[in-house]
Amino acid sequence: MNSDLQTAYDECLRVARSHYENFPVASWLVPKHLRIQVATIYNFARRADDLADEGDAKPEERIAALEQMGESLDDCLNEKPVDDYLFIALANTIRQHQLDPALFHDLLSAFKQDVSKTRYKNFNEVMDYCRRSANPVGRLMLQLFDEATEQNNIDSDKICSALQLINFMQDIQQDLIENCRVYFPQVEMKAAGVSIEDLKNQSTEPHVVEFVRQQTKRARAMMLDGAGLGKRLKGRFGMEIRAIISGGLHICDALLAQGDNIYSRPRLTLRAKLGMLIDSLF
């Protein structure tokens, strides 16, 4: 590995480790020789997410920046010079492990949608967003570890979509107040008698609490439905996936245990993390 490529990978790893996540990112469970590739994929998603949400840029500027990421991705794959550590590392990772570039473009399309779309009519629309915002990461991991079978992809999609739904449940207020986004299906909110004002005012009326709890339970059931992936995968990658599944279930349980405190974001305690480790081993 030449010095420029090593420097690019080192920066990807540094950025990945500098961000707090509820779920492991390039953790010690990932084989050492693949951690830099995992960190590179994470960097791509992290940068796109930040472009969509962070700072004071106008919507059209955010979309233009995300489109530029797509152009840089294509340029680096076509061996055009790119003076950016992320795309130097990403081009090598994609070629070395034969990753599908379309999955990276799917991620970008979801982040562009975050800039322009703030409401979701039904659950199918929410799931279409998850298909592009979360599922590509799982499929890329399976490709990276040479485990991208049809059934593994199906279960990975369930796990990743569940993780995205769980994230919505943790960020109800942040999504609404900071970005005017509501990811709950509007037809389901209407049927439950829940309004945008209820969420904005942090209502804890029983029907609002029950609605959010049902959304959490659906995400939990989806996670369990895909959990067979963790049983099939062997070695440290299987341990990583089981830890992620366990982490998602622990957060669901923490959300449900909060009672009517549906607007706070629980973090995994040391005890929960130890439980995740035990789950990943057994």
C-alpha positions, 0 to 999 in steps of 0.5 A: 500500500502506497503512502497516500493510500495509507494516509487516506485509510488512516484518516477514515479510521480516525474519523470513524473512531471520533464519532459516538455511535450506539452500534459498533463501528469498525470495532475490535470484532471486525477482523483487523485487515477489514477495519479500514474498509469498514471505516471508509464506508462509514466515512462516506455515509457520515459525510453525506449525512452531515451535508444533508443535516449540518451547518447553515447551507441552503437546501439547494446548496446541500443537494449540490454538495451531495451531487458533487459527492456522486460525481467524485465517486464516479470520477475515482472509479474511472481513475480520474484524479481526486484530491480527497482522502475519502475517495482515494480510500473508497476507490481502492476499497470498491475495486479490491472487494468488488463492491456495488457502486450503485449502493453508494449512489442509493445512500446519496439519493436518500440523503438528498431526499432528506433535504427535500422531503419531510413527510411520509404518507404511509409505511411503504414510503418509509420503507423505501427511504430505509431501502436507500438510507440504511439497507445499502450499508448492510449489503456493502458489509456482506459484500465486503465479507463475501457473504452476500447471498440472497437470504443474507441480503433479505435478512440484512435489509430487515435488520438495517431498516429496523435500525433506521426505524429505531433511530427515528424513535430516538430522534422524534424531537430532533428530527421535527424541531431541527429539520421539520421532519416526521418519519412516522407514516401520516396515515397511521398518525391520523388513524391513531389521532396523533398530530404533528402538534402533539409531537412538537409539544411533546404530548404524553397523552395515552394515545400518543404514547401508545402510537410511538410504542407500537412503532417501536414494537414493529421495529423490534419485530422486524429486527427479530425477523432478520436475526437469523443472519447473526446465526448463519454468519460465522467468526468475528463478522457473525459476532459483530452482527449479533452485537448489532442485533442485540444493541438494537433490541436493547435500545427498543427495550429501553425505549419501551421501558421509559413509559410515557417518556417517549421523547428522550434518547436512551444510550446503551449502559455498560451493563447493556453493552456487556449483555451485547457482548455475551449475546454476540458470543452465544 
